Amino acid sequence: MRSTKKPAIKPEAEPAVREAGDGVAAVERALAIVSALESSDQPMKLAELAVRTGFYKSTLLRLIGSLIFTGYVTRLSDGSYVLGPAAFRLGVAFTRKKAIGHYVVPALHQLVDHGTESASFHVRQDADNRICLFRVNSRHATLDRVEAGHSYPLRRGAAGHIILAFDGATGARYEAIRAHGFEVSLGERDPSCAAVAAPVFGPRGALVGVVSLSGPRERFGKAEIADMKRLLGPVAARLTADLGGVWPSFRR
């Protein structure tokens, strides 16, 4: 007698991280969880992690168990998750060993000591974002909202446009940046804020990062922007030399 039992319906496959062996895929999924927690300002519930990563809850629980055991994730009393102490130690090690900070931070302090706006140093984070590695606030009473360790859109703000320009972006705006070595943004990321930025290069002309001055838009008139460029240019050129690069002959 033929069975009338219907075959079980299999759930849709989880989104593949990429074609790889099981071990590599597991590592990449675990890193995706860590990245999701890093990008959230609040602890995340399992359901939120499932939405953010696209992984099944069963997969998340299995990987989170390993991440908790190794200290990269901590489970709070309410069942939500945050980055663990091992992730903090990595951040400290990165800051300690990233020699670029030994050059960049004093340069940012020098800019602020000249009475400019707040000084920051940005690098590309991924295809769509940049991250502020270092920040020194100005002595003005009002400041813009930029913090070290936070991510910002590449396509909004002077620093992001410089990164795009020296990564080969096309268009009149990026051609002008490559020709003159500066970029100004007025109210792009935040209507009340503005910035002036310049590139910093390393060996073989590779872009290392971007140094920028940013603050409330009302303090960015034509004269103020010109003054900022006069201070910013030599600092970016010196950082380039310190990091093994050659400062290009930009048009002025």
N, C-alpha and C positions, 0 to 999 in steps of 0.2 A: 504494500500500500504506500502510495506516494505521500511524503510528509507535506503538510500545508503550512508549516512554520516558516514565517518570513525571515529572511536574513537580517541580522542586526545592522542598523544604519550607523556607519562610522562617522564620527565628527570630522569637521573640516580640519585639515592639517594646520598646525601652528605655522605662523609665518617663519620661513627659514631665515636664519641669520645670514648664511651663505652656504654654498656647497662645501662641505668639509666633513671630516671624520667626526664620530660621536664625541670624542674628547675635546676637539677644537670647538665644536658647536656648543658644548656645555659651558666651556670657558667664556665664549662670546655671549651666551645668554646670561651667565652670572654677571659679566661686566655690564650688560644692558640693565640689569636690576640696580647695580651700584650707580650707574649713570642716571637712572630715573630718580633714585633717592637724592642724588647730588643736586639735581635740577629743581627739586621741590623745596619750598621754604617751610613746609610743614611736614610732620610725620605722615606716612602714607599707609592706608589700610590695604589689605590684600586685594580687594576689588579694584582699588585705584591703580595698584601696580599692574594688575591684569589688563586694565584699559590702556595704561601708558606703554606697556611693553608688548601687548598682543599675545602674551603667553597664557596657557591654561593655568588655573590655580594650582593644580596638582604639580605642574612643572615648577611653578614659583615656590611652592612649599618645599620641594625637594632641594632646589638650589639655595633657597634662603637658609635652610638648615646648615648647609656647608658654609655659607657666608657668615652665619652667626658663630659657628664653631671656630672659624679662622679670625673672627673679630672685625670683619668688614661691615657687618650689619648688626644692629641691636634691636631686639623686640621689646617694646614698651609694655607697661602693665595693662594698657587698654587694647593690646593686640596690634597696634600699629608699628611701623618699622622706620628706623632712621639709620644713617651711617654709623658704623661702629668705631671704636678707638683705633683699629688698624688703619682705617682710611685717614684718620687725623694724623697718624704717624707718617703716612705717605706724604701728606701735604707739608708737614714740617720738614721731611727729608728733601722734598722738591725745593722748598724755599732755601734750605741750607746749602744744597749742592748746586742750585741754579746760579752760576757765577754772574749771570747777566744782571742780577739784582745789585751786585756790588758796584756796578757802574751806573745803572739806571736810577736807583733811589737817590744818590747824592745829586744827580743831575736834576731830578724833579724838585728836590729841596732848593737847589740853586735858582730854579725858575721862580718858585714861590717867594724866595728871599728877595727877589727883585720886584715884588709887589704885584706879580701877575695873578691871573686866575688860577684855579686848582689845576695841578699837573697830573697826568696819568700816562700809563704805558700799556698799550693794547697789542694783542697778537690774535691771529686767526684761531678760532676754536674748531669750527667745522664749516660745511658748505654755506651756512646761512648766518653764522654768529661769530662774534669776536669776544674775547674775554679780557677784562682789565686785570693785568698782573700786579701792577703797583699803582698807588694813588697817594698824593700828598695834597691835602686840602689847603686852600688859600686862607689868608687871614681876614677875608671879608666876612661881614656878618651874615650875608646870604650866599648860599652855595647851590650848585646843581646836584642832582642825585646820581652820583657815580661812585661805586664801591669796588675795591679790590676783591677779586674772586667772583664777581658777577658777570653775567653774559649780556651782550647787547647786539642788536641786529647789525649785520654787515652793511646792509643797504640803506641804513639811516644813521647819519652822523659822519663827521669829517674823518675820524679814524678809520671807520669801516670802508669808506670810499677810497682811502689811500691804500688799504690792504687789497681791495679789488683792483685798483689801477695797476699795482705792481705784481699782481697775479694774472695780468693780461686782459682785464675787462676792456671792452671796446666802447667807443662813443666819444663825443666831444669833451664831456666832463673828464673822462679818464685820460684822454690825450693831454688835456691841459694840466692835470696833476703830474703826469710823467714829464711834462716840459718844464713846469715851474717848481715842483717839489713841495707844494703846500695845498691844503684844502681848507675851506671854510664852510661850515654848515650853520644855518640860522633857523632854529625851530623845527628841525627835521625829526628828531627822536622825541623831543618834548617842545611844544610851542613856546615855552618860556625860557628855553636854554639855547646856547650857541657854543661853538667850538672852533678852534684853529688847530691844525695838526700837520706834522711833518714825518717823513719816513726815516727809519734807521736801518742801515744795511750791514750785512756781514760779509764773509769771504765770498768771492766770485759774484758779487752783486746781489746776493739773495736778500730779500727783505726779512729782517729780524723782527721788526715790530714798528709801532707808531707811537710817537710822543705827542701828546695833545694838551692844550689849555682849554678849559671849559668853565662855563659859569652862566649866570643870568643873561638873557639876551640883551637887556638894556645896557649892559656894559661892553657891548661889541659894536661900537660905531666904527666908521672907516679909520679914524685916527688910532683908536685903540687896537684894532686888528693889525694895522701897520706896525705898531709898537710891539705887539706880540710876535709877529713874524720876525722882527729884528732880533728878538731874544731867542726865539725858538730855533731858528736856522742854525746858528753856531752850536747850540746844544746838541741838536740832532747830528750835525757834522762831527762833533767831538765823540759822541757815542758811537757813531759809525766807525771812526778810527780806533776807538778803544776795543771794539768788537771784531776787529780784523777786516773791516770793509774800506771802501774808497768812496768818498762823497762825490756824487756826480756834479758836473758843471751845469746846474739848472739855470734856465733863463730867468731873469728878474724883471 
